[in-house]
Amino acid sequence: MKKVFVNGYGSIGSRITKFIKGDPDIDVVGIGKHSSNEKVQHVINDGFSVYVPEDKSDNFKDYNISGSIESVLDDCDLVIEAVPEIMDLKKKVYAELDKASNDQVIFASNTSTLPITEIENTISRPDKFI
């Protein structure tokens, strides 16, 4: 079974997550949230575990958070990024995910408008980027 982490739960991230959770060969280990807003409760209500950056955990005290993004990534096979189409945001998120992930993890972006090569050059292992 492949362990998948989805970073982001907006309109695209939630659809990706709901689609892949039905695959018996995939275990959605959790959803990464960086903003403390109503979508955090939506993730929980949809039956998924929520993970947040260690340095932002105090912002999520009103929610039942499963742990830190940094702690969950070491056990993942695939990390799907589903944050808004803002290059600086994607680069920041990938830099953080890259530091916390194991050497074998594969990164996937949902971008449809940004240059994928510019995003992949943000991580230390562009050969693990799709």
N, C-alpha and C positions, 0 to 999 in steps of 0.2 A: 504494500500500500504506500502510495506517495503522500508525503506530508506537505501541504500547501498553506502558505500564509498570504493573505491579501492585505495590502497596505492602502486603506481608503475604502469608504463605504458610501460614496455618493451614488449618483444614478448609474454610473458604469460599474463601479466596484461592487455594488449590491447585486447587480445582474450577473456579473461574473461569478460571484460567490454562490448565489442561489443556483446557477447553472451547474457548476462543478460539484456542489455538495451531493448531487444525485448520482454521481459516479461511484460505484462500489470500490473502485481502485484508488480513490482519493479521500484523504482525511483533511478537511479544512481545520487546521489547528487553531486558527484565530484570525482576527481582524485588527489591523493597526489603526489607531485613531490618534491624531495629533491635536485635535481641537475638541474641547469640552463643550458639546452642544447637544441638541435633541437627538442627533443621529446616533449618539452613543447608546441611548436607551433603545433605539430601533434595532441596533445590532444585537443587543442582549435579548430583546423581545423575539427576534428572528432565530434565536437559539444558538448564537455564536459567542465564543469567548472574545473579550476585548483586551487588547494589550496596548499600552501607552508608553511613550518615552520615559525613562527613569526620571529625568529632570523635570518632567511635567506631571508626575503622578499626583501631586497635591491639588492640581486643578480638577481632578476626577474623583474627589472624595464622595460626591453624591451618587456615584455609580458603583456597581459591583464589577470591578476590574479584575481580570484574571492574573495580571502580572505585567512585567515590562516587555517591550518589544525586544530589547537587548537579550532578555533571558529566553525567549521562545525561538529565536532565529537559529540557534545552534543545532536544532533538531529538525530543521526543514529541508526539503528537497527542492522546492520551488517557491520563489517569492514573486508575487504579482503586484506591481505598482499600479495604483488606480487613483492618483491624485490629480488635481486640475491641471490643465494644459498651460502651465507657467514654467518656462525652462529653469529659472533660478530655483523654484520650489522642487522640481523634479531632481535637479542636481543635488540639492541639499538633502533630500530624502534618500537618494541613492548613496551618497557619501556615508550617511548614518547606517543604512542597511548593510552596506559593504563591510563596515568595521565590525558589525555585530554578527555577521553570518559565518557559517562554516565554509571551508574551502571548496566544498562540492556543490553548494547551492547554485541553482540556475535562477537568474533574474529575468523577469519578463515585464515589458512596459505595455500599457494600453494606448500609448500615444498614437494619434492619427494625423497630427499636424506639425509636430516638432521633428527636427532632424535626429533620427535614432542614433547616428554615429556620435553626435555631440553628447547625448545622454550616456551612451556606453563608455565613453572616454572618462566618465566621472568615477567609474569603479576601477579597482586594482586588477580585475580579471575580466576584461572585455570578451574573452573567449567563452564566458559563462553567461552571456547576455543575449536575449532574443527579443 
